[in-house]
């Protein structure tokens, strides 16, 4: 099939393009400022952004399926940019999809677009979208997803994917989660904090998304998750699969919050993105630990691999590409 991918140079995009090409599809990729994750691949590169209608038109011309991955992931505010990329960019893409008669849109949303409360009950696709709160990433992903739902009701053939925290190989940038693993491996993370995430292998997310091309129901969302693991246990898993000691010191959340301004200053001086912000600390604590992927398993044939395998494969990839030694 003729398939287009936005956000193709990102972590999921790099894995998705490889999978689609391996299955014989013709792939066009929208790239903004970087394309190193796609180097050497048989993919048609289109320079542009979701804010540029001309580049979107080039992307969607003579295209059957569009995977919309382009998004700003921020744990440190950036309201205006989040709105421009995550919400307005989605509006722009749908406009162009309609103009070009694209058959189906696979829209990547996030588990964070959904309300995790109540925390003590299993969480599935019936949860409502969030409609407020302090985290603009969550708000913008929720608004974009609602727009896709509304457009589906008007005739747009779209399927929504809601992955949890993604980790895995082909993480060229690297991602925030990949950076955490690198710093755990190097024992350079200053301390651990309470809480955790539901972590999922990028390769499993890609498999679920590819299955959604043929099996996903129009206007439906599918949660693609893996296993909930605390930050503390993540460090222990890194120790187990590598044999290297990692940080053990735990900071109470209240102490970590006091240190956020200093962490930001240090990160700025070191030209690094701060991993602990008010937003990330909140996300680690206010998260449902009982996320269900039952719908995706039944309808898409989805499954997730063992998390230790994911951590091992990811660190092996970082070693092979000189991110760690």
Beta strands, then each sheet from edge to edge (+ up, - down):
strand 1: 2-6
strand 2: 26-31
strand 3: 44-47
strand 4: 65-68
strand 5: 104-108
strand 6: 158-163
strand 7: 165-167
strand 8: 192-193
strand 9: 196-201
strand 10: 221-224
strand 11: 227-230
strand 12: 250-251
sheet 1: 3+ 2+ 1+ 4+ 5+ 6+ 10+
sheet 2: 7+ 9+ 11-
sheet 3: 8+ 12+
end
